[in-house]
Every structure is written in C-alpha cells, then in structure tokens.
Amino acid sequence: MLRTGITTSAYWKPGTKECDYEKMASHGYSCADYSGICRPDAPYYSMNDDELRCAMQEEVKKASAAGIEIYQVHGTWPVIDTTEELRAQNLESMKTCVRATSFLGTKYLIVHPLMPYEWNDELDSDFAEKVNEEFFRALCTYALEWNVCICIENMPTKKHRLAGIPNLVEFVKRLNFPNFFICLDTGHCNTAGHDAGEMVTLCGDLLKAFHIHDNSGFRDEHYMPFGGNINWNSFRKALGESSFEGSVSIESSLNCFLPPELKERQQVTLGLMAKYLAEVK
C-alpha cells in the first residue's frame, strides 16, 4: 500500500494556520503536503535564512512528533506573471520556497507553470513556453544546489499550451534536468478533458507527487474523490501498474461551515478515501 497524505491547510486549528498533525495522523495519514508557505503574504518571505531554517525545523519537529512526514511543499500561489519584472519577483519567491523545502528535509516542491496571459487565451503560446523555459531552467539550477526537486503541476484550463499533462511531459523531458518532475493534479486533468489514469501512465517515472481531488469536469471544484465524475477505477489501475512509490496526497476542500463534530466526520471519511486510492500495491 502506498502512503497517504493531505495538505496541512485541511488541518489548521480553528482561527490559526497551525497544523494539527496529531489529528491528521489519527485519521490515518502518514504524510503531509506543507501549504504554510504557499500564500504570497506568508511571513516566511520576509525572514532571513536563519529565521526561515528555525521556523521550518520547528514545523518538522511538530510533524515528526505525530508520526507525520512532510513529503511535499506547495510553492507560492497565486502569483502574477504578466511582466518580466513580476516574473523575476516570482522567481525570487520560489527560491525562498526551495530553501524552505530543503530546511523541511524534504525533496519535492510543487510549482505551477507561469501564466503570462493570466487565465486568458494565450495570444502567443511560443512566448508563454519561452518564459516558462527560462523560469524553470533558472529554478531547477538553483534547486540543484539545495537538493530539491521541482514538480511542475498541470493546470485546470485548456487555454494554455503548458496546462495539460501531455505537453508538460514533453516540456520536462526537453529541459532534461535531473531534478525536474511532475505533480499530477487529478482535478486539473478532468477539467482539461484528460483521463487521470491515462495521465498517470503517460507521466511514467516523471511522476513524483499528487494533488488528489474531484470535480464535474467544468470547474476546479476540489470535491472529495467520488464527488465528481473522475474515473477512479482507471486511476487506481494505472497507479497500481506505475512505478510511483510516494504519497497519494489529498487536496480536496473541506466544508468550513460544518459544525466541528461533523467536520471531523468529513475528515475521517476523506482519510478512508485516501486509503482506498492508495491500496493498489
């Protein structure tokens, strides 16, 4: 059986951004997707390296005490990539994420492709791919110094060349960095019209991380698995036949309006779904 994980934001204690790792572990998870640094207004971006190292090591201590491994880290999002200046600022933020990932003692940093036209149609897809190539070459080169792997994530749109898994696979292969891989987002596959299981197979050895959630195929709704129309039988079959050995990591949204006792039931159910999806090896 593969390991299961979930984003730390799903277990933030009420009114805080402090993760309840003990509760996460009690629901059957052994891994976490650390989301504490993914917001651009997070305090970590104003810290020096000594402060950042201390903060991340304290996070590891809390997680480890509960038996949780921080398996992957989500890079800063959302960002604006419409100008060269903004893309340069984004690169510096991602370099901070690289260092934070290293200080957490994990290898995988998840990064979205740049979107120089935001969510609109790409007026020039060659230009969009060019700025992505420049960005990820620089980021992967920097990450090599910190023993961190960059996992580019597929996006929930058909408007961008580097949104879907097929083109991302070719992009990662072409750049040919030893630390450049893919994070497969099942919900994003569905909105792009791709079968998640087929995309697992297409990624092959490039697949190092997951974001698992469901939707109706029209919007990025982040439903719990089996709440939308993703073919989970296809996904489980492909995962069982793959070489993937990491964490089946959940990124479903939880209903924040539920009473506490019902919210925990939802968390427990989601943990059981994660276990079911991971029971393929």
N, C-alpha and C positions, 0 to 999 in steps of 0.2 A: 504493500500500500504506500502511495506517495504521501508526503506530508501535506498538511493543510495550513493555510494562513488567511489573514484578513487585515484590512487597513486599520491602523491604530485609531483613526478618527471614529470608527464604529464603536470603540470602547472608551471614548473620552468620558471622564467623570463629569456629572452634571455641572454646567457653568464653567468648565475648565477645558484645557487642551492637554490634560494629563491622562495618560492611558491607564486603564485598569487591567494590567496584564494578568493579575490573578483570576479575574473573571473570564478573560479571554481563554486562559488555559483550562479553566473549569468547564468550558464549552467545547473542549476537545481540540483546540488549535495548538500547534507546536511552533508556528512561525508567524511573523508579523511583517506587514508592508508599512514601513515607517512613513507617516504623512506629516509629521510635525514641521518639516521644513519646506513643504510644497507650496505654501502661500507666500507671495512676494513680500508681504508685510510682516513675515515672521521675524522675531528678534535676532535670530541667528545670523542674518545677513549684515548686521552691524557689529558683530563680535570679531575680535582678533582671533588668531588661530588657537592660542592658549585657552581662551574662553570657550571657543567652539569645541575644542577637544574635551574640556571638562564637562560641558553640557551633554555631549554625545556619550561620553563614558558613563555619566550618571544614568542616562537612559538605558544603556546596555546593562548596567547593574540592576536596575529595576526589572527589566525584562528577564534577565537570566535568573533572578531570584524566584521568578514564577515559572521557570522552565520554558520560556519563550525565546526563540532565536529570531533576531531581526534579519530576515532573509533578503529583503529588497527595500529600496528607498525610492520615493517618488520625488522627482525634481520639481523645481518651482513652476507653478501654473496658477492662473493664466498669465501669459506674457504677451506683449505686443511686439510684432516683428516687422513692422511696416517700413522702417527706415534703417539705414546702415548703423546709425548711432544706437538705436534701440536694440538691434541685433547684437551689437558689441556689449551693451549692458547685460543682455540676456546671457551671453557667453560668460561674463564675469560672475553672474549669479549661479550659473551651472558649475563653474569651477568651485564655488563655495559648497555646492551640493556634493561635488566629487570629494572634497576634503571631509565633509561631514560623513559621507558614506564610508570613507576609509577609517575615520575615528570611531564609527559604529562597529567596525570589524567585519563588515560585510562587503560583498563584491559587486552587487548589481544595483545600478542607478537607472531608473526609468525616465526617459526623456521623450517628449512629443516632438514631431517634426516642426520646423519653422513654418509659419503661415504668413508670408509677406503680403498676401491679399486678405488676411484675416479669414473669415468663413465664407467669403465671396468666391465666385468663379475666378480661377487663375487666368489673368489676362495673358500671362507668358509663363507657361509651365517649365520651359527650359530655364528661365531666370529663377523660378522658385526652386528648381532642383539644384541650380548652381549655388545659391546662397545656402542651401542645406548641406551641400557637399563641403563648402568652405567651413561652415559651422561645425559639422561633425568631425571633419578632419582635425580641426583645432582642438575640439573637446576630447576626442579619443586620444590624441597625442598627449594632452595634459593628464588624462585619466591613467595612462600607462605609468606615469611617474608615481601614482598613488595606488597602484594595483587594483584599480576599479574598472569594471566592465560597464559600458554604456549599452542599454537596451532601448532601442527606438520602438515606440509604440504606434500601432496602426490607429487611424482616426475615424470618427463617425461621419464621414462625408464621402460623396462620390465626386466632389468638385475639384479635388486636388490629386495630382499625379502620385505623390508620396503618401497618400492616405491609406491605401489598401495593402494587404499583406503581399500579394504577388509582386508589386513594384518595389516594396520595401525589401523583399528578399533579394531582388536583383541589385538594389542600391547598396545593401550591406555587403554583398559579395563583391561588388565593383570596388568599393572603398578598401576592402580586404585588410582591415585592422584585426589583430589578434584579440582585441577586447571589445569588438563591436558585434552586438547580437540583437535579438528581437524579444520584445514583450508583446504577447498576443492578447488583445482585449476581445473577449467573445462578443460582447455587446456591440462593439465597433465593427466587428466582422459582419454582424447581422444587418446593421444599417447600411453597410456597403454592398449588401446582397451576396455575401460570401458565406458558405457553409463553414462553421467553426472547425469541424472535424477535418475537412479538406485542407483548411489553412494550417492546422497543426501538422499534417503530413507534409505540406509544402515547405514549412519552415525547417523541418529536419533538425539537424544539430545546431542550427542558429537559435532555436527556441530555448530561452533561459528563464523566462518569467511569464506570469499570467496576471490578467485582471479578469475575474470571472463575474459576469452578471448577465441579465437577460433584458429583452425589450420586444416591442411589437414589430420591429423591422423598419419603423418610420422615424423614431426619435431615440435619442440616447437616454433611455428612461431609468437605467440602473435598477431594474427589477431583480428580485431574488430569482435564482435559477428555477426553471419550470413555471415562471410567471409570465413569460412571453412565448415566442414561437421558435426559439433556437432548437435545433435538433440535437438534444443532449445525448441520444444514443450514438449518433455519428461522432460526437465529440469524445465520448468515453472510449469508443472503439479505437479511434485514431490515437488517443492518448495512451491506451494500453499497448499499442503497436509501436509507439515512438520511443526514442532514446531519452526522453525527458526524465530527470530524476530530482527535480526541485520541488517547490511548494505550489500547490493548487490554491491560489490566493484570491479570496473573495473581495469584490469591490461593489457589492450591492448597497443601495441606500436603505437605511432603516427608517421606519416611521417615527419621527421625533415627537409626534403628538400623542403617542400611546402612553397610557399610564405605566409607571415603572415595572409593575408585575407582568404586564402584557408585553412590554418591550423586551424583557428578558426571555419570555417565551419565543419571541421572534428571533432573538439572538441564538437561542438553543436550536431552533429549527434550522436556521441558516448554517450552524455548525454541523448538523446532521447532513444537510445537503452537500456541504463541502466534503465531508467524509465519503458520501456516496459517490461523488465525482472522482475522488481520489482512489477508490477501491478498484483499481484496474491493474495493479501489479502486485 
